[in-house]
Amino acid sequence: MHIVKFAFESVGFDVRLMRGGLASLVWNLAREFADQGHRVSVITPAHGCLDHLRAHYELEELDYADRHTVPLVLDRDVWSGHPAELDLRLTTRAHRLRHEGVDIYFLSDEYLDLLPERIYPARASEGRDLAFFKPLVFQVSGLRFLRTHLDLGAEPAVVQAYEPYYHYLLPPVLRSDPRFLVVSTLASNMPINQQVHRPQLERLLELFDTETDLDALADRPARGALARAMTAQLPSTHLADPPVTDGISYFALVAAGSDLLDFLTPGQLDFYSTFRDTPFERAFQDLTVARVVRESAARQFVGGCAVPDGWLARDPAGVDRAQVLGDLGLDPELPTFYHVARFSVHHKGQVELFRAIDAVLAADPDVNFVVRCAVAAGGDGVVSAVGDPYFQEVADRHPDRVRLDWAMAGEDVLHQEAVAADYCLFPSKFELDSFLIAQGQLMACGVVPIGTAQEVTTHYRHQLPREHPEATGFAVPRSFTEDDPFLAAALADRILQAARLHREEPGEYRRLSDNARALARRFTWRKAATTRLATFAAAAAGVLPGLTPERAARYGWFESLADTDWITHVREIAEASLLRGDLAAYRRCVSTVDRAALEQLFAAAYARADFARCAELAGLLDDPGLTAVLEGRCLVERVGEGVRIEYRLQHAESVLLVLPSGEHRLTGSDGHFTTVLAEEPPGPLVFQLRLLGGRCAWDERPVDARRPAAPVGAGLGRD
């Protein structure tokens, strides 16, 4: 089998060309595929590092000089002050490096050589700097090289492309070409509704003589107060992007056209399928991309992620903890907490991390922190600038307790620091970046994790209760808020708990450490590669992974179930419908729906804050108490010159009022929240609720709800 990897970052064996975990993912799979006897080619940008490559490897320049034009059609709402259209006239050249049985093709041109330190364009450069289009240039230049120059061989090639944002042209362009089977691998969860300007996409598809029904992938405009409020508020959660003028979801384009969709963990597949319990779940259900996700479910599979073999082969006994920490200016006798990631203040939870560090050291000064926030690619002679002044200020105030480094480090240094650490800190937010490889590497060294209880990393088991025999560490709540005080407080609390555990219960610490080590060492690249190779071969033979009835029921995709599933899997479907309060689905599972079942369905819907289903069920139950609870959860009344809004829900942790004029956080606790506005809102009230269990939900109430609020929980809690 010839496997062609198409990746914006791929050289996981050289720290100079690494910027994040993607390089490690691409390279370790490439090497494993080659070790198992397959031909592997990698297409990737040179990122302006050809001189470095020549100096350290046997780099071969190919007879390839592709003079071509990349047309840009700019969104006038974003690129004001720029021409509406312009052409990038480029000459793309190629070099080949043969390394450990893998052929790596480095593409180089006027755009692909930009940003040698950052590698990736900053998101803030959109609308200002045409370097923002470097990933788009890679798609065009890489596609041209793949289709016209790369020797594919006699059999169809598997094109494994990484991250939809960097390859959304490949599925539609290659779909009708019998030489290719296209696999899209999702390494991180970028907003699934992120869009590309449709006129730009159309021009690029024309460039490759490709026809695609973009009308079938377009979203309808948001209508109604709830839809408009979600559209305005959700970008702050990083789960969704604001709509682009005349835009198309590029993930919908990828999901519709790829032969296979490859996820790294079961939790990642679950998360990206439904966005369960997140602020985006309700809005996602109304998007075209949600339909495409369901329609492509049979082509989705979990390929897996792993800890590099070279890391597992290292001997922790060869690391002198006292020397490593002493060289960093830290006391080796103290509990040591470690964070290593690229600099990403929101996605990696680094704002909350440093607020927690500050709070912890005020309460317990006998704790070490080693923190790496890589600002730029590493390597000899690279001097990294300070990424965030506040982070540096915290470190400078505690020079004998905090060691902060802004540089990307090599594996030797990372392994030494990992073995010297007791705990690792991975408070990822928005479920965008998930520390899959980094957390696994540290756990493989026996480092106990403190991480977010997000779906993507549930396989690491740090979210299990500590008394669970398979628990590996500590969890903090999921977060979809920038500069989240709840997350910072929870993180500080877990660090203080962990420090006490290390000092006072060494046996319990060793149990967690042993669990972490044993679990992480089960995730190998050989297993991940073997799973993918079997799936690639099956798909090439026309056999897809398929959508199981259990998975469809768990997601609430009852319309995706076959008629026979309602017979063979009726128990699982009934249980799933009860948990969702879904009366229609439950009715298909049972002969009759009695009052006890209706009450159970109501309780489940109420626990989820699904008030539309609650209203339907309360009507069938004909229970005035339940109706009073539903109708009385919101009260609006004039007070002096203002308007007082009261919201009551016994299992709410926080309530956010989202108005056209902005957001208002209601104050209160124990299920009772209030705020006062200067004037009456012009339309329905829209609330975003965070429930005590971590679930987020939305509620829309009429502004004229002036009836007295019911007592919190009235009519509920019956057996």
C-alpha angles and dihedrals in degrees: 000000000000111000117192115196117206110194138151090216121025116139100104093164096064121060091202091068097038124098103160146343094298092078091054092047094050096043099045092051091046092052092046093049089051092048089056091057103264127130110247128192125179124202112198141144120267089223091209092296102115092115090054091048092049091050095052106029142031098265118186121205111219127217091253128122110158111190107196144140129243109203117216120201105186127211103239091210089062106027102048112167092031128098115270090237135014138164126234105212107202142174109210118199129187136217127186129216119187108206127168093339096313126112110219116194113201114200118206133187142130092292103030089058093056123109099021090174101042095030089190121068113244113254087231090063091073109112093016113052126039088214082084086080094061092106090050090051089051091055093052097041092042093049091050091050092046096049100040111024114024113095101234100181129223099300126066111273124232108229107203106192122188126222116003093236089065098044112026091127094059101071097051094039096047098034096096095038109100090205093074143059108192122214120185114205118198111210096171136014105250113179105293092215093052106135142207121218104264097221088053091049092047091052092051093048088051088051089061095039090244127149119204130168098241092170088069090056099046123106126232116243115267111263130190132028095280095050092046092048092050091048091053098043105037098073088068088061091056088227093104138023125225112261117272119228104264090351136166125207104244091204089059087052091050095044092048094050108033121098090216136013112211122202127189101221138014089244092054091054091049093048096048091046099058112356084226117204093358126120087252098056096090096045093044091061090065097049126099090232090063089060091047091050091055092045092051095046093107089060095051123099141160110248094176139225130244152183113266115260091230090057093049090050093058117103113235089195088070093064119092104213094192092053095045094051093038090055088053090054094251133127109252091205092069129083106266126212121197133200123178124174144114114285105272110141097194107028093046094042091239096145090058091041094060093042087054092047089052092050094045095052090050089056101033115017094181096084131099127219125193110187129181118188104173110214096177141007113291134231140111116327096009112140113196122211122228108276099201127011094212092054090050092046091055091050092047091053091055105037094158094048107034127053111186122185126181097194131097106245131211123248095260092059094041092052093050092050092046093053090047092054127087099195135021123215118216109160095166116180136206089016087261100117116028110181089232098158099028094051091047092050094052094044089051086062091053095259110151113232128230104189146147117282091236126148095241094066102033088116088072090064097216088127092063117104109272092242091058109111091231097045116129105185147315133318135210123201122272112263133206097170131094113239091006112197091193091057093044091051093046092048092050090049093051092048091052090047090049093049091052091047091052092052102036106029107035092160092057091047090053090051092054091044093051091048091050093049095047094046097047093049089060091067104083132167090231090062092044092048094046091052091051095044091053091048093047091051093047093049091049086055091050098259115126129197091248134206113274120218089235092058094045091050093047090054093046091245091143092152089062093060120104120234090251091054090064087062104037096039101029094128094055092045092049092051092048093048091049091052090053096043087238105161096180093056093042091052090060090057101051137045095230135011110221128195093264090057092048090052090049091050090048092050091051093048091047091050088054091046088238094152097171090064090041091057092051092049094043089055091054091047091049090212115155090198093059091045090052092052092051097044094041099051091097129043126184120188138159116251116183107304095344145059121251117210120196124188124188126191119144096214098043118116096187138359126209121192111211114201132168087254094054144279128316120193110213115223126225144072143227091055096305119106133169143177136174123224125199092233140009114278114249097233146005118334116245120199131190109209129201109199126210092252091057098259118135122212141168131234131188120199132176114256092231095064096132101152115117114274114254120240112275108273095002111169093014136098097056121146 
